[in-house]
Structures are given as structure tokens and as C-alpha cells.
């Protein structure tokens, strides 16, 4: 806890120790940004809990179709070993055996699906991804979707809006306030409803507090989750940025943990 609030990091990437540093370097090169940490689970827990984080939503997207099973097995093992971790598995929409991959994900009792269109090189609204969305929608599990990129429009908010129209019961968390670097477009295109939520990850360092408050007001504090995007940002610094927003006590409690608890509770019924 910090400042009297229970805190969940709703967006944390983790990797097996033997590849964590290499994987984190790859993310750093992809975004041309330095990483604060190295992507190891123990490091996340040590630094996050020292900063006051109580719970972590962990994930790791598969950049190739062959990685899906091993990543999901790793994430399930982390959730089993650490009760303070909730794990979202991964799928790749272009896998020939996506149905088998999804069956494995469910058998491992993973709580959702993490997709990263820019890492995985697919447009969100590619019809080839529709069978995957249909399976996920039928299961009731939520997707944590990376949103926004300066170099491509694979994860542009307009593509997500298209998918949401095609799949009216698909439950989804639009990361980075719905579009990293495309916050104005996300604000104009995306509207919260009973199935669409937003996280704060990788947004607080780039936008002034007044712009963050406008996004929270537009999407509704009841629809937003606090996320750090480990290993990218420092936990203490991200929490300092969040509390500097000057939100109400109720908004803080909702965004820092209560909203995600409720959203995942619905998913796990």
C-alpha cells in the first residue's frame, strides 16, 4: 500500500530470467527508450512492492507463433508461485493452431489475453484475427491490447473501434489510454462502455497532468486502471506522477485497484 491505497500494477511485462535482459533490450531498441528494469519477476516484485504495489497483472506477448505455448506455461508458473500476480496469457492471430493455443491458455487458468499488434506485426482489424477474437469473446476473457505507435497504424484507435463493432461482447483493456502518442485520436474515437476499459501505462511520463485529468474525465475514472508498463518505468516515479494528478480519494481507490478487481471478477465468473 501507499498513502493508504491498495495498489495494482495493471500492466507488467515479465520474462524468464535467462532471456529477460535480452528481451528488455529488444523493447528498448524497438521504442528507442531506456528501460528502468530488466524484466525479471523477482526484480518486479522487489521494486514494485518496495514502492507500495500490492498486486501485479503480468503478461508477455508472443512475437512468433512458436512462442505461444512456452510463454503461457511460464506465465502460469509465475501466477502459481506468486499469489500477488495475476497472469494474462498470449496468442498469435496468424498461428495455424490458434484454437489449440487458446485451449492451452484456458487449461492453464490464465485470466486474459495480451496482444501487441506492433510487436506481433498485425493490424488490429485484420480479418485473419477475427477467429481469434471470436474464441476470446465466447470465453468471456478480456484482452489487454497495446494501443498506439508512432511508426505504424496497426494499433490505431480507429482499428480498435472497427473490431469492437464486429465483436459486440468482446471485453478489452485499451492500454496507454487507448493510444500511445495518439491520445487525441483515442479521445475522439473510443468511448467507454461495459466492456471497454483503459490503463494509464506509459502515458504519465509523456503528458502534462491536466491532459491526463482530461482523459480520465472523458473515459471515466470508473473505467481506468493504473499501470506502470514494467520494466519500462520506475515504480516510485510512476506513483509520484499519479498522485500528483490530485484526483479525489474515490478516484484514487477506483483507479489504483478497485476497478481492475471488479473487471477481473466479472471475467472469472
N, C-alpha and C positions, 0 to 999 in steps of 0.2 A: 504494500500500500504506500501511497504518497499523498501527503496533505489530506489524509483521511479518506482517500478514494481507493477502492479496489480497481486495479488496472489490468487490462488485457491488451497485449500487442496483437492486433488482428491481422498482421501481415509480416511474417518472418520466413525467410528462405534459409534452409539448412541443408548440409551435405555431409556424407560420410567423411570421417576425419582424413582418410588417406587422399581424398580428392578435393577437400574443402578449399584449400588455398588456391589451387589451380582454377576451380570453378569460380571463386570470388574474383580472381584476376580476370577471368573471361568477362564477367559482368562489368568490371571496371573499364576494360577496353571497349566493350560494347557501348557504354554510355559516356566514355571519356570523363569519368568521375572517380575520385579516390574512394575507397571503401574504408569504413571505420573499423570493421572487424573482419574475420576470416571465414565465417560461415559454419563454424563448428557448433554443435549443440551445446556442449559444456560451456563454451565461451558465451553463447547467447544467454544461457541460464544464469551464469555467474554475473555478467554485466547487467542484464535485464533486471534480475531480482535485487541486485545491489541498488539499482535506481528506483525500485519500488514496483516493478512489474510482477504481477501475481500469476498471470496465465499467458500462454503463447499459442497463436494459431500458426502452425508450421506447414510449409509447403515446399515444393521444388518441381518446376515444370520440366517435362521431358523434351529435349531438343531434337531427339530422333525417335523413331518408332520402336527401336530396340531397347530403349532405356526404361520404358514404362514399368515393366514388372519389377525390376530391381529397385527403382525409385520408390514405388509403392510399398514394397516389402521393407525398405529402410525406414520410411515414414511411419509405418505401422509399428515397427520395433521401437521407434522413439516414443510414440504415444503410449506403448505398453510399459516402457521403462520409466517414463516421467509423467506422473499424473497431472502435472501443470501444463501439459502440452495437448492440444487438440490438432489432429493431422488432417489435412486435405490432400488427397492423392492427385495423380495426374493422368491424363490421357493424351493421345496424339490423334487428331482428326483424320490423318491420312494413313493410319495403320490399317492393314487389311483385316486385322483381327481385333478391331476396336471393341466389339461385343465381348470377346473373351477378356480383354483388358479391363473392361468395366465390371465384368463378373468378379474378377480377382479383386478389384478395388472394393467392391461391396463385401466380399468374403472376409477381407481384412478389416472390416468395420471402420473404414475411413469415412470422415464426416462430410466430405465435399470434394470438389474437383477444382484444381488450379490449372488455368490455361494462360499462356503468354503468347499471343499471336505474333509478336515481333521476334521473340526467340524461336518460336516454332514455325515461323515463316508461312502463316496462313491468314488471309483476311477473315475477320470475324464472321462475315456473312457469306462465306464461300458455301455454296450448296453441298459441297462434299463433306462439310462439317455437320450438316443437318441430321444425318442418322445418329451421330454422337449426341447432339442436343436433344433429340427425341428420347433417347435412352435416359439421359440425365433428368429431363423433365418428368418422365414417367416414374422415376425413382423418388422424386421429391428432394433429392440432394441439391445443395446450392453450388454454384460456380463462383470462384474468386477469379475475376477476369482482369488481367493487366489492361490498362487503358491509356492510350496516348503515346505518340513517338514523334520526334521532330523530323525523321527521315522517311517515314512511310505513313500510309493511312490505313494499315492493316487493322489497327485498333482504334480507329477514329470513332467518336461518339455516334456519327450517323450510321455506321455499320452496326453498332450495337442496337440502335433503335430499330433497324430492319429485323434483326434476329428476335428482338422482343415482340415485334408484331407477328412474326411467324410462329413463335412458341409462347402462347399467352400464359402458360403456367410455369415457365422456366424461372427459377429463383436464382438471383445473381447479385454479387457484390461487385460494383464497378470501382476498381482500385483507383487511387490517386485522384479522388474527387471526380471520377468519370472521364479523365483525360489529361495525362501529364503533358503540360505545355499547351493543352487545348482546353483550358478551363472555361474560357468564354463560350466555346462551342458546346461543351458539356452542359453549361448552364442554360444555353438556348435550346438544346435538343433533348436532353434527358430529364424526365420527370419522375420523382419517386412514386412508388405505389406499394402495394402489399408484398411485392416480390422483388423489388429493386432497392438495393442499399449502396452506400458509398463509404470508402475509407479515406483517411487523411494522409496515408503514407506518401512519402516523397513529394509532398506539397508544401508543408510548413516552412521548409528552408527557402522556397522559391517565391512565395507570395507574401505581401505585407499583411499584417493581422487584419486590417479592415477588409481585405479581399477574401480572406479565409472566413471571416464572420459573415460576409455576404453569401458565400457558397453554402455555409451551414444554414443560414436563414432560408435560402432558396430550396435546398434539398430537405430541410427539416432536421433539427438536432436529433429527433427520434429515429432518423434513418441513417445516421452516420456512426462509424466505428473509428476508434483511434488505432492507427497502425504506424509502425516505425520503419518497415522495409529493411529489417536486419538482413544482411550485415552492412547495409549502406550507411546508416546514420547512427550517431551516438545516442544512447538511451536517455542519459541525463539532459542532453541538449534538446532532444525532441519533446520531452516532458516540459522543459522550461518554456519552449515555444508554445506548447499547447496551453499551459496555464496562463501565459502572457496574453491570451486572447480575451481574458476577462469574461468568460461565459458564466452563466448562473450556476448555482450548486446543482440544480436538477439537470441542466445540460451537461455539466461535467460528469455526473454519475451515469447518465444515459450513454454518452459517447465513449467514456473510458471502459465500460464493461457491460452495463445492463442491456443495451441494445443488442449486442452480439449474443449474449446469453439467451435472450428471447428468440432471436433469429435461429440460432442453432437448436434451441429446444423444439421449435416447430419442425425443423428438418429431421430431428431424430425421433419424432413420434411414430 
